[in-house]
């Protein structure tokens, strides 16, 4: 199947969202989980890459251009993801 880039979308959680506690979170892991959930919500043949590029198979490209990706992102419970993915300190035992 032929795919084509149809646009870009910034799905990453902005630093302001974390407030003063950004260092407590694994932001890379959170963004990766958001991306995975976002892609799971998209129609077959439409994918957002880690760099934000949106790709669609030729057969669904026109429909993919009509998707409101912000609306899809709003369906994801980011707080729930953050509650699971918290940066844990690794301690060396002597």
SULJO-V268147 format. One record per residue. N is the residue number from 1. OMEGA is omega as a letter, one per 30 degrees, with the letter a starting at -180 (none if undefined). Layout:
N_OMEGA, N_OMEGA
This chain:
1_l, 2_l, 3_l, 4_l, 5_a, 6_l, 7_l, 8_l, 9_l, 10_a, 11_a, 12_l, 13_a, 14_a, 15_a, 16_a, 17_a, 18_a, 19_a, 20_a, 21_a, 22_a, 23_l, 24_a, 25_l, 26_a, 27_l, 28_l, 29_l, 30_l, 31_l, 32_l, 33_l, 34_l, 35_l, 36_l, 37_l, 38_l, 39_l, 40_a, 41_a, 42_l, 43_l, 44_l, 45_l, 46_a, 47_l, 48_l, 49_a, 50_l, 51_l, 52_l, 53_l, 54_l, 55_l, 56_l, 57_a, 58_a, 59_a, 60_a, 61_a, 62_l, 63_a, 64_l, 65_a, 66_a, 67_l, 68_a, 69_l, 70_l, 71_l, 72_l, 73_a, 74_l, 75_a, 76_l, 77_a, 78_l, 79_l, 80_l, 81_a, 82_l, 83_a, 84_a, 85_l, 86_a, 87_l, 88_l, 89_l, 90_a, 91_l, 92_l, 93_a, 94_none
